């Protein structure tokens, strides 16, 4: 797994093996994980999210299966890492969790076919599409509700694409240790190659950009003081406190 870390004033990428981290620079320094601050593993120029992309979520909401991906964006200023705090905005009375598998782009690209989509992927990580649900419903569009600072928890680490088949992994969320969501990416309506083809046909994808692939059924509210976790099989756990 690959992470992004801070040690003193030094920020670097490192390879994670158990509790040891080896820097990926020419020095190859080794640290105990406990010595380091874990940062978001990517620094995206943009986060492209997919709405209603699980069959079981569409059934839960009694909604028709979309004919093509429904996309929206979150700003890079919303990104935080595992262990950072989600700030409940004063203008909202309902903030929800949404556990998602995230794809991290590894090559600048445009107009990529589904057949070649794997060539532009760096790897996969956990994502929480935190949403001010009342503001989403009030506005009728999603920008304000999705864009508050701290509303894009990402991490903790990236699993390289060679080490994970993302077509059938379990995506779960837990609040204060209680499972709230659990489904498999085998239930995705639009798979990752399809999403990359669709999105790259609209906009250039930059290195580090993130595609959040949609959330399973079971979305619900958070309260101040809650601990919310996104767990993805063979990737890890993204953990954040709500304040």
C-alpha positions as a Markdown table, in Angstrom:
| # | Residue | x | y | z |
|---|---|---|---|---|
| 1 | Unk | 0.0 | 0.0 | 0.0 |
| 2 | Unk | 1.0 | 3.6 | -0.7 |
| 3 | Unk | 0.5 | 6.5 | 1.7 |
| 4 | Unk | 1.3 | 10.1 | 2.1 |
| 5 | Unk | 2.9 | 11.2 | 5.3 |
| 6 | Unk | 4.4 | 14.0 | 7.3 |
| 7 | Unk | 7.4 | 13.8 | 9.6 |
| 8 | Unk | 8.4 | 17.1 | 11.1 |
| 9 | Unk | 8.4 | 19.6 | 8.2 |
| 10 | Unk | 8.9 | 16.8 | 5.6 |
| 11 | Unk | 6.0 | 15.5 | 3.5 |
| 12 | Unk | 6.6 | 12.3 | 1.5 |
| 13 | Unk | 5.0 | 9.3 | -0.1 |
| 14 | Unk | 5.8 | 5.9 | 1.5 |
| 15 | Unk | 5.3 | 2.2 | 1.0 |
| 16 | Unk | 3.4 | 0.7 | 3.9 |
| 17 | Unk | 4.1 | -2.8 | 5.2 |
| 18 | Unk | 2.4 | -3.5 | 8.5 |
| 19 | Unk | 3.5 | -0.9 | 11.0 |
| 20 | Unk | 6.6 | 0.2 | 8.9 |
| 21 | Unk | 6.7 | 2.9 | 6.3 |
| 22 | Unk | 9.6 | 3.2 | 3.8 |
| 23 | Unk | 9.9 | 6.5 | 2.0 |
| 24 | Unk | 9.6 | 6.3 | -1.8 |
| 25 | Unk | 12.4 | 8.8 | -2.4 |
| 26 | Unk | 16.0 | 8.0 | -3.2 |
| 27 | Unk | 16.9 | 7.9 | 0.5 |
| 28 | Unk | 14.5 | 5.0 | 1.3 |
| 29 | Unk | 14.1 | 6.0 | 5.0 |
| 30 | Unk | 12.2 | 3.7 | 7.3 |
| 31 | Unk | 9.8 | 4.9 | 10.0 |
| 32 | Unk | 7.4 | 3.4 | 12.5 |
| 33 | Unk | 3.9 | 4.3 | 11.4 |
| 34 | Unk | 3.3 | 5.7 | 14.9 |
| 35 | Unk | 6.0 | 8.3 | 14.2 |
| 36 | Unk | 4.2 | 9.8 | 11.3 |
| 37 | Unk | 1.2 | 11.9 | 10.6 |
| 38 | Unk | -1.0 | 10.2 | 8.0 |
| 39 | Unk | -2.1 | 12.6 | 5.3 |
| 40 | Unk | -4.7 | 12.1 | 2.5 |
| 41 | Unk | -3.0 | 9.7 | 0.1 |
| 42 | Unk | -3.9 | 11.8 | -3.0 |
| 43 | Unk | -4.0 | 15.6 | -3.7 |
| 44 | Unk | -6.7 | 15.7 | -6.3 |
| 45 | Unk | -7.4 | 18.8 | -8.5 |
| 46 | Unk | -11.0 | 17.6 | -8.5 |
| 47 | Unk | -13.2 | 14.8 | -7.1 |
| 48 | Unk | -15.8 | 13.4 | -9.5 |
| 49 | Unk | -18.6 | 11.6 | -7.7 |
| 50 | Unk | -21.3 | 9.2 | -9.0 |
| 51 | Unk | -24.8 | 9.4 | -7.8 |
| 52 | Unk | -27.1 | 6.4 | -7.6 |
| 53 | Unk | -24.6 | 3.7 | -8.8 |
| 54 | Unk | -25.6 | 0.6 | -6.8 |
| 55 | Unk | -28.5 | -1.5 | -7.9 |
| 56 | Unk | -29.5 | -2.2 | -4.3 |
| 57 | Unk | -29.4 | 1.5 | -3.5 |
| 58 | Unk | -31.8 | 2.2 | -6.4 |
| 59 | Unk | -34.1 | -0.5 | -5.1 |
| 60 | Unk | -34.0 | 1.0 | -1.6 |
| 61 | Unk | -35.0 | 4.4 | -3.0 |
| 62 | Unk | -37.5 | 3.0 | -5.4 |
| 63 | Unk | -35.8 | 4.8 | -8.3 |
| 64 | Unk | -35.2 | 3.8 | -11.8 |
| 65 | Unk | -31.8 | 2.6 | -12.9 |
| 66 | Unk | -30.1 | 5.6 | -14.7 |
| 67 | Unk | -29.3 | 5.2 | -18.4 |
| 68 | Unk | -25.9 | 6.9 | -17.9 |
| 69 | Unk | -23.8 | 7.9 | -14.9 |
| 70 | Unk | -25.0 | 10.9 | -12.9 |
| 71 | Unk | -22.0 | 12.9 | -12.0 |
| 72 | Unk | -21.2 | 15.8 | -9.6 |
| 73 | Unk | -18.0 | 17.2 | -8.2 |
| 74 | Unk | -16.5 | 18.1 | -4.8 |
| 75 | Unk | -13.7 | 20.6 | -4.4 |
| 76 | Unk | -10.2 | 19.7 | -3.4 |
| 77 | Unk | -10.6 | 22.0 | -0.4 |
| 78 | Unk | -13.0 | 19.4 | 1.1 |
| 79 | Unk | -10.3 | 16.7 | 1.4 |
| 80 | Unk | -9.2 | 15.4 | 4.8 |
| 81 | Unk | -7.4 | 12.3 | 5.8 |
| 82 | Unk | -8.1 | 9.4 | 8.1 |
| 83 | Unk | -8.0 | 10.6 | 11.7 |
| 84 | Unk | -9.0 | 14.1 | 10.8 |
| 85 | Unk | -12.2 | 15.6 | 11.9 |
| 86 | Unk | -15.4 | 16.2 | 10.0 |
| 87 | Unk | -16.9 | 19.6 | 10.9 |
| 88 | Unk | -20.6 | 19.7 | 11.1 |
| 89 | Unk | -21.6 | 23.1 | 9.5 |
| 90 | Unk | -23.8 | 25.4 | 11.5 |
| 91 | Unk | -26.2 | 26.0 | 8.6 |
| 92 | Unk | -27.1 | 22.3 | 8.3 |
| 93 | Unk | -29.4 | 20.2 | 10.5 |
| 94 | Unk | -28.7 | 16.9 | 8.7 |
| 95 | Unk | -25.3 | 15.6 | 7.7 |
| 96 | Unk | -25.0 | 12.1 | 6.2 |
| 97 | Unk | -22.3 | 9.6 | 5.6 |
| 98 | Unk | -21.8 | 7.8 | 2.3 |
| 99 | Unk | -19.2 | 5.1 | 2.1 |
| 100 | Unk | -17.6 | 4.7 | -1.3 |
| 101 | Unk | -14.8 | 3.0 | -3.2 |
| 102 | Unk | -12.5 | 5.7 | -4.7 |
| 103 | Unk | -10.4 | 5.4 | -7.8 |
| 104 | Unk | -7.2 | 7.4 | -7.9 |
| 105 | Unk | -6.0 | 8.5 | -11.3 |
| 106 | Unk | -2.3 | 7.8 | -12.1 |
| 107 | Unk | -1.9 | 9.3 | -15.6 |
| 108 | Unk | -3.2 | 12.5 | -17.2 |
| 109 | Unk | -5.8 | 11.4 | -19.7 |
| 110 | Unk | -8.7 | 12.4 | -21.9 |
| 111 | Unk | -11.1 | 10.3 | -24.0 |
| 112 | Unk | -10.0 | 6.9 | -22.6 |
| 113 | Unk | -11.9 | 3.9 | -23.7 |
| 114 | Unk | -13.2 | 1.4 | -21.2 |
| 115 | Unk | -10.8 | -1.2 | -22.7 |
| 116 | Unk | -7.9 | 1.0 | -21.8 |
| 117 | Unk | -9.2 | 2.4 | -18.5 |
| 118 | Unk | -6.9 | 0.3 | -16.3 |
| 119 | Unk | -3.8 | 2.0 | -17.9 |
| 120 | Unk | -4.7 | 5.3 | -16.2 |
| 121 | Unk | -5.5 | 4.0 | -12.7 |
| 122 | Unk | -3.0 | 4.4 | -9.9 |
| 123 | Unk | -5.0 | 2.5 | -7.3 |
| 124 | Unk | -8.0 | 2.4 | -5.0 |
| 125 | Unk | -8.8 | 3.8 | -1.5 |
| 126 | Unk | -11.7 | 4.6 | 0.8 |
| 127 | Unk | -13.9 | 7.7 | 0.5 |
| 128 | Unk | -16.8 | 9.2 | 2.5 |
| 129 | Unk | -19.0 | 11.5 | 0.5 |
| 130 | Unk | -20.2 | 13.5 | 3.4 |
| 131 | Unk | -23.4 | 15.4 | 2.5 |
| 132 | Unk | -25.6 | 18.1 | 4.2 |
| 133 | Unk | -28.8 | 16.3 | 3.2 |
| 134 | Unk | -31.2 | 19.1 | 4.2 |
| 135 | Unk | -29.3 | 21.6 | 2.1 |
| 136 | Unk | -29.2 | 19.2 | -0.9 |
| 137 | Unk | -33.0 | 18.9 | -0.7 |
| 138 | Unk | -33.5 | 22.6 | -0.2 |
| 139 | Unk | -31.2 | 23.7 | -3.1 |
| 140 | Unk | -32.4 | 21.2 | -5.7 |
| 141 | Unk | -28.8 | 20.8 | -6.8 |
| 142 | Unk | -25.8 | 19.5 | -4.9 |
| 143 | Unk | -22.9 | 21.9 | -4.9 |
| 144 | Unk | -23.4 | 23.5 | -1.5 |
| 145 | Unk | -24.4 | 20.3 | 0.3 |
| 146 | Unk | -21.3 | 18.4 | -0.9 |
| 147 | Unk | -18.6 | 21.1 | -0.7 |
| 148 | Unk | -18.1 | 22.1 | 2.9 |
| 149 | Unk | -14.5 | 21.9 | 4.1 |
| 150 | Unk | -13.9 | 18.4 | 5.6 |
| 151 | Unk | -16.7 | 16.8 | 3.5 |
| 152 | Unk | -14.3 | 14.6 | 1.5 |
| 153 | Unk | -12.5 | 12.2 | 3.8 |
| 154 | Unk | -10.1 | 10.1 | 1.8 |
| 155 | Unk | -7.7 | 7.3 | 2.7 |
| 156 | Unk | -5.9 | 6.0 | 4.7 |
| 157 | Unk | -3.8 | 4.4 | 1.9 |
| 158 | Unk | -3.9 | 3.6 | -1.8 |
| 159 | Unk | -3.8 | 0.0 | -2.8 |
| 160 | Unk | -2.1 | -0.2 | -6.2 |
| 161 | Unk | -4.2 | -1.4 | -9.1 |
| 162 | Unk | -2.1 | -4.5 | -9.5 |
| 163 | Unk | -3.0 | -5.7 | -6.0 |
| 164 | Unk | -6.8 | -5.4 | -6.1 |
| 165 | Unk | -9.6 | -6.6 | -8.3 |
| 166 | Unk | -12.3 | -3.9 | -7.6 |
| 167 | Unk | -15.1 | -5.7 | -9.3 |
| 168 | Unk | -16.3 | -7.6 | -6.1 |
| 169 | Unk | -15.2 | -6.1 | -2.8 |
| 170 | Unk | -17.4 | -5.3 | 0.2 |
| 171 | Unk | -17.9 | -1.6 | 0.9 |
| 172 | Unk | -19.2 | -0.8 | 4.5 |
| 173 | Unk | -19.8 | 2.1 | 6.8 |
| 174 | Unk | -20.0 | 2.0 | 10.6 |
| 175 | Unk | -21.1 | 4.7 | 13.0 |
| 176 | Unk | -19.8 | 4.3 | 16.6 |
| 177 | Unk | -19.0 | 0.6 | 15.7 |
| 178 | Unk | -22.5 | -0.2 | 14.3 |
| 179 | Unk | -22.6 | -1.3 | 10.7 |
| 180 | Unk | -24.9 | 1.0 | 8.7 |
| 181 | Unk | -24.0 | 0.1 | 5.1 |
| 182 | Unk | -22.7 | -3.1 | 3.5 |
| 183 | Unk | -22.7 | -4.1 | -0.2 |
| 184 | Unk | -20.4 | -5.4 | -2.9 |
| 185 | Unk | -19.0 | -3.5 | -5.8 |
| 186 | Unk | -20.5 | -6.3 | -7.9 |
| 187 | Unk | -23.7 | -4.4 | -7.5 |
| 188 | Unk | -22.4 | -1.3 | -9.3 |
| 189 | Unk | -24.6 | -0.2 | -12.1 |
| 190 | Unk | -21.7 | 1.4 | -14.0 |
| 191 | Unk | -18.3 | -0.3 | -13.4 |
| 192 | Unk | -15.0 | 1.5 | -13.1 |
| 193 | Unk | -13.9 | 1.2 | -16.8 |
| 194 | Unk | -17.3 | 2.5 | -17.9 |
| 195 | Unk | -17.0 | 5.5 | -15.5 |
| 196 | Unk | -13.5 | 6.4 | -16.7 |
| 197 | Unk | -14.6 | 6.3 | -20.3 |
| 198 | Unk | -17.7 | 8.4 | -19.6 |
| 199 | Unk | -15.9 | 11.0 | -17.4 |
| 200 | Unk | -12.8 | 11.3 | -19.5 |
| 201 | Unk | -15.0 | 12.0 | -22.5 |
| 202 | Unk | -16.2 | 15.1 | -20.7 |
| 203 | Unk | -13.1 | 16.4 | -18.9 |
| 204 | Unk | -9.4 | 15.8 | -18.6 |
| 205 | Unk | -8.4 | 13.7 | -15.7 |
| 206 | Unk | -5.2 | 14.8 | -13.9 |
| 207 | Unk | -2.8 | 12.7 | -11.9 |
| 208 | Unk | -4.2 | 12.4 | -8.3 |
| 209 | Unk | -7.8 | 13.1 | -9.3 |
| 210 | Unk | -10.4 | 10.9 | -7.5 |
| 211 | Unk | -13.5 | 9.2 | -8.9 |
| 212 | Unk | -15.9 | 8.2 | -6.1 |
| 213 | Unk | -17.9 | 5.4 | -7.5 |
| 214 | Unk | -21.2 | 5.7 | -5.6 |
| 215 | Unk | -22.6 | 4.6 | -2.2 |
| 216 | Unk | -24.5 | 1.4 | -1.2 |
| 217 | Unk | -27.9 | 1.4 | 0.5 |
| 218 | Unk | -28.2 | 2.5 | 4.2 |
| 219 | Unk | -27.1 | 6.1 | 4.0 |
| 220 | Unk | -28.0 | 7.9 | 7.2 |
| 221 | Unk | -27.3 | 10.8 | 9.5 |
| 222 | Unk | -24.4 | 11.8 | 11.7 |
| 223 | Unk | -24.3 | 13.6 | 15.0 |
| 224 | Unk | -21.5 | 15.6 | 16.6 |
| 225 | Unk | -19.3 | 13.3 | 18.6 |
| 226 | Unk | -19.9 | 10.3 | 16.2 |
| 227 | Unk | -17.1 | 8.2 | 14.9 |
| 228 | Unk | -17.7 | 7.2 | 11.3 |
| 229 | Unk | -15.7 | 4.6 | 9.5 |
| 230 | Unk | -15.6 | 3.5 | 5.9 |
| 231 | Unk | -14.3 | -0.1 | 5.5 |
| 232 | Unk | -13.4 | -1.6 | 2.2 |
| 233 | Unk | -12.3 | -5.2 | 1.9 |
| 234 | Unk | -8.6 | -5.6 | 1.2 |
| 235 | Unk | -8.1 | -1.8 | 1.3 |
| 236 | Unk | -8.6 | -0.7 | 4.9 |
| 237 | Unk | -10.5 | 1.6 | 7.2 |
| 238 | Unk | -11.0 | 5.4 | 6.9 |
| 239 | Unk | -11.9 | 6.7 | 10.3 |
| 240 | Unk | -13.1 | 10.2 | 11.2 |
| 241 | Unk | -14.8 | 11.9 | 14.2 |
| 242 | Unk | -17.6 | 14.4 | 13.7 |
| 243 | Unk | -17.3 | 17.7 | 15.6 |
